[in-house]
Amino acid sequence: MSFGLHTFTRDIKADDPPEDDYSDNREKRCFDYERYKHSHRLPAIVREIPTCRKLYFSRTRTGLINYATFDTADGRTYAVFFDVMRYKTRGPNTVLLTIESAYELAEAKRDTREGRVSFNVLLGPALRGTKPNPPPRSR
């Protein structure tokens, strides 16, 4: 498993202190203390994803991604956006699950679900080195 920087950072706002800037070789973001606190749950969540009943496809600006939702202790919805791909260097039947982003969903956030999917449906294409077929686009 691997974790992207969007699991503990967010877009930079004008009033953010410069000492909270965080960057990698692709982008500059702001360290988010709330996302960081929630990110400590991610290793346990990754172990739950294969049996999770709340897995969805979601269309984003950059394409199709998978995500799961989990309830937080205070009753909010925590969304975990992830990708599954073949991990050839570790063996022919090995996948790498990468958490691209994770955060509490705002109640007013647009619903991006494009259909449910099971983890087993994601494994086949990943092991073949392809992407799963997305559901038909909603109108």
N, C-alpha and C positions, 0 to 999 in steps of 0.2 A: 504494500500500500504506500501511497505517497500523498502529500498534502500541498496544495497550491497556496500562494500567499493571500488569495482572496478569503481564506478561512479565518484570517486574523487581521485583515486590513480592509479599508473602504476607500471610496473616492475622496480626494482631498477637497476640503471646503476652505473658503477664504479666511476664516478665523482660526484654522488649525495651527497650533504652534509648530514651527519648523522642526523641532526636535522629535516630533511624532512622524516625520516623513520616513517612509520605508520604500526601498526600490530593489528591483532585480534587473536583469539585463533587458527586460521588455517594457517595464512601466514603473511609474512612481505613484505610490498610494500613501494613505495615512494609517498608522497603527490604530486599531480599534480595540479598546480594552474590553468591551462587551463581547465582541466576536472572539477575542482571545480567550476569555473566560469560558465561553461555550465550546471552543475548539478542544478543550480537554476531554470532552465526551466523545470526540470523533473516533478514536481507536475502538471503543466499545460499539459505536454505531456501525463501523465498518463490518464488525463481526455479525451484526444483526441484518445487514442489507440482503444477504442471500435468502433469508426467510421472511423478509419484510413484505407485507401485503400492500403497502402504500408506495409502490414504485411507479413513476410516470415518465413519459417522454415530454420534453418541453422544447419549444422552438425559441431560440434566442437570436440576437443579432448575428452571432457567428455560426449558427447552424443548430443542429439538433443535439440535445444533451439529456442525460437521464437524471432523475432526481428522486429522492425519497423524503417523506415528511415524518417528523417525530414530534411528540408533545413535550414541552418543557415542564419543569416543576410548577411554574406559575400559569400553566394552561395555554401558553402561546404555541405557535407552530414554528418549528425549526426545520428549515429546508436544507438538504445536503445534496449538492449538485456534483455528479461524478461521471467518470468515463471508465470503461473497461476495455482493455486492449491486450492482445497477445504479448507475452513477455518471453520472446524466443530465447534469450540468453539464459533463462532459468529452466528451460525444458519445453517439450512440444505441447504439453497440456497445462501450461501455466499462464495465468492472466495477471495483469497489474491493474489494480483498482486505484484510480487517482481521484481524490476529492478536489475538485476545481474551486468550489466555493461553498460556504455554509453560513447561514445567518437566520435570525428570526424574521419571518415574513411579516411585513406590515399588513394590517387588516385591510387597508385600501389598495394593496398591491394587485395589479392586474393578474388574473389567473392565467398561467401559461401552460397548463396541462393540455397535452395533445393525445392522451390515451394512456391507459395502464399497461404495464409490462411486467413480466416476471423476470427474476434474475436469470433463470435458466434460459429464457429466450435471448438474453443479452450474451450469454456465454458462447453459444454456437458461433455466431458471427465473429466474436472476439477471437476465438481459437482459430478461425479460418483467416483472420486478418482483414475482415470486412466490417462494415457497419450494419446494424440491424435495419430492416425495412421499417420506416416510420409509418404510423397510421395515416390514413388520408387526412389532408389538411382540413381543419374546421373552417366553416364559412362564416 
